[in-house]
Amino acid sequence: MRTAIVDYLNSNKKALSPAIVATTLPYVNDRDPIYIKNKKHIYVDVDQVNQITALNALDGSGATQEHTNIRAFLVTDAKQVLPNYEAIVQTIKDARLTPELNVQGVTQRLVTVQTHFMEDALVTEFLFHFVKLIPQ
């Protein structure tokens, strides 16, 4: 699913400008966040997948819910917010609606956005949450 999000973001480079979609993961060298050093870059983390039983039937059949969480980060200068910051955030949020995820059987697509300050940087963190039902 990370690939689908990165592909969506790359296909919308004009709407994301001046932010750039990074090809690397958001952490490097002992988990030091690289996204703090590279402002105006969008980093997308790897999928974190968890499966839980949704339904058990007496005949051994049932269904499992697969929950996938993917974090993404955008860091900008806190003193000078990008003029199109809100549009960039909306474009990143819209990645949850990419048609590629329909093929993968996703039934729920959610995204939460949190911001915080780290020194002179405004850190915007996106948490994509996808759910799909897998018959057993």
PESULMO-V705074 format. One record per pair of residues at least 12 apart in sequence whose C-alpha atoms are under 7 Angstrom apart, sorted by the first residue. I is the first residue (numbers start at 0). J is the second residue. D is the distance in Angstrom with one decimal. If there is no record, write none. Layout:
I&J&D + I&J&D
//
This chain:
0&46&6.8 + 1&43&7.0 + 1&45&6.1 + 1&46&6.2 + 1&69&6.9 + 3&99&6.2 + 4&94&5.6 + 7&94&5.9 + 7&97&6.6 + 8&20&6.9 + 8&91&6.8 + 8&94&6.9 + 14&87&6.6 + 15&87&5.1 + 17&39&6.9 + 18&39&4.5 + 18&40&5.4 + 18&41&6.7 + 19&39&6.3 + 19&40&4.7 + 19&41&6.0 + 20&40&5.7 + 20&41&4.7 + 20&42&6.5 + 21&40&5.9 + 21&41&5.6 + 21&42&5.4 + 24&42&6.2 + 24&43&6.2 + 24&44&5.5 + 25&42&5.3 + 25&43&6.5 + 25&44&6.0 + 34&74&6.6 + 35&74&6.4 + 38&74&5.0 + 38&75&5.3 + 39&73&6.3 + 39&74&5.7 + 39&75&5.5 + 40&73&6.0 + 40&74&6.9 + 41&71&6.9 + 41&72&5.6 + 41&73&4.8 + 42&71&5.4 + 42&72&5.2 + 42&73&6.7 + 43&70&6.0 + 43&71&4.2 + 43&72&6.6 + 44&69&6.0 + 44&70&5.3 + 44&71&5.9 + 45&69&6.2 + 46&67&6.2 + 46&68&5.9 + 46&69&5.1 + 47&67&5.5 + 47&68&5.1 + 47&69&6.3 + 48&65&6.9 + 48&66&5.7 + 48&67&4.5 + 48&68&6.5 + 49&65&5.8 + 49&66&5.2 + 49&67&6.5 + 50&63&6.5 + 50&64&5.6 + 50&65&4.4 + 50&66&6.1 + 51&63&5.7 + 51&64&5.4 + 51&65&6.6 + 52&64&6.2 + 60&135&5.5 + 61&134&6.0 + 61&135&5.2 + 62&132&6.6 + 62&133&5.5 + 62&134&4.3 + 62&135&5.2 + 63&132&5.8 + 63&133&5.1 + 63&134&6.3 + 64&130&6.6 + 64&131&5.8 + 64&132&4.7 + 64&133&6.1 + 65&130&5.6 + 65&131&5.3 + 65&132&6.3 + 66&128&7.0 + 66&129&5.7 + 66&130&4.7 + 66&131&6.8 + 67&128&5.7 + 67&129&5.1 + 67&130&6.4 + 68&126&6.7 + 68&127&5.5 + 68&128&4.7 + 68&129&6.5 + 69&126&5.8 + 69&127&5.1 + 69&128&6.7 + 70&124&7.0 + 70&125&5.5 + 70&126&4.6 + 70&127&6.2 + 71&124&5.8 + 71&125&5.0 + 71&126&6.6 + 72&123&5.8 + 72&124&4.7 + 72&125&6.2 + 73&122&6.1 + 73&123&5.2 + 73&124&6.6 + 74&120&6.4 + 74&121&5.6 + 74&122&4.6 + 74&123&6.1 + 75&120&5.7 + 75&121&5.3 + 75&122&6.7 + 76&119&6.3 + 76&120&4.8 + 76&121&5.9 + 77&119&5.5 + 77&120&4.8 + 77&121&4.7 + 92&110&6.4 + 95&108&5.8 + 95&109&6.9 + 95&127&7.0 + 104&131&5.9 + 105&129&6.4 + 105&130&5.7 + 105&131&4.5 + 106&130&5.8 + 106&131&5.2 + 107&129&5.5 + 107&130&5.0 + 107&131&6.9 + 108&128&6.0 + 108&129&4.8 + 108&130&6.9 + 109&127&5.8 + 109&128&5.0 + 109&129&6.4 + 110&125&6.6 + 110&126&5.4 + 110&127&4.4 + 110&128&6.0 + 111&125&5.7 + 111&126&5.2 + 111&127&6.7 + 112&124&5.7 + 112&125&4.6 + 112&126&6.5 + 113&125&6.6
//
